[in-house]
Amino acid sequence: QVQLVESGGGSVQAGGSLRLSCVASAYTYSHYWMGWFRQAPGKEREGVAAIDSDRSTSYADSVKGRFTISKDNAKNTVFLQMNSLKPEDTAMYYCAAGRALWFGSPSLSENDFGYWGQGTQVIVSS
């Protein structure tokens, strides 16, 4: 079974940066998606960023220009570089993976991802 192990969460001040990492076990799909989702207390889980096996990406409007998703294929690792953090970014962040359903910019819908990490907490103070 695919396992996703996350790290990099923590507490930072507004305007600061964090880099989240997600290490995945070997994946059998030739075309796959990996993404980052977040959920704050009392709010629905939302897609933040996603990347496919060809490095096509998608971003939520709220993080465009501030967050960057990337990957290192040799290390089976996906990253989320988060810059210019805002208090609104405070949430539990989850790494997810799944079979790609189409080519091009991947989905940001949680229902399209079948594997999930344990989550890592990000707290941004003002």
N, C-alpha and C positions, 0 to 999 in steps of 0.2 A: 504494500500500500504506500502511496505517496505520503511523505512526511514533510512538513514545512516548519522550520525553526526560525523564529524571529529574534532580533536583538536590536539595541540602539535607542530604545525609548528612554525617557527621563524628563526632568523638569528644566525649563529654560525660561528666560525672560523674553518678553515681546521684542521682536527684532532679531532674535538669535536664530541659530541653526541646529538641526539634528540630522543625522543620517541613519535611516533604518535599513537593516539587512534581513534578508530572508533566504535561508539555505534550503534547497529542495533536494529530495532524493531523485534518482534517475526517473525520467518521465518517458512514457512509451509513445505518446502522441507525436506525430511528425509536425503538426501544426497546433500550437498551444497558446494559451493566454496565461499571464500571471498579472496579478493586480494587487492594489492596496485599497482597503476599505477602512472606514472609521465610524465609530458610534459614540456619541456623547450621551450622558444620562438623560433620559426622557425624549430622545430623538431617534429617528430611524437610522439604520445603518446606510451609509452612502458610499458610492464608489469615488475614489480619489484619483487614482491613476492606474493605467494598465499598459502592458506591453506584450506583443506577440513574438513568436519565434523568429520573425523577420525584422523585429525591432520597430514595427509600427506602434504608435503610442496613442493613448487617449488621456485626457485630463478633465477633471471637473472644472467648471468655470471659476470657482472660488479659489483654485490653487494655481491656475495658469500663470506662468511667469515667475512663480515662487518655488514650485516643486518640480523635481525632475526624476523620472523613473529611468533606470538603466539596468543592465545586467552584465554579468561576467559568466559566459558560458562554461569556461574551463573550471570554474569553482561552483557551478550550479547555484549561483547567487543572484538575487534581484535586490536592487537598492532603491530607496526613496530618499533623495536629498531634499530636505525641507529648509528653505531659507526664508528670511523675513517673516518669521512665525508670528502669528496673532493669537490672542486669547481664544478666538473662535475656532482655532485649530485643536484645542484641547479635546482629546478623545482617546478611546482605545483603538489602536490601529491594528488591523488584521491583514496578513498576507493570504492570498488565495490563488489557486491554480485550477485550470480546467481545459477541456478540449475546445479549441477554437471553432466557432460556428461559421465564420466567414473570414475572408481576407481583408486586409486593411485595418483601420483603427479598431481596436478591440472593444468589447462591451465593458460597461461600468455597472452592469446589473449583477447583484449578488447571486441571482438565480442561475446565472450562466457559468458559475464556478462551483466545482464539486469538492475541492479540497481546501482546507482552511488551517491556518496556524493558530497558535494559542492566544495571540494578541500581545501587544506591548503598549504600555501606557505612555501617552505624551501629554504633558501639562505645560501650558504656556501662561505665565503670569504677567500681569500688566504693571 
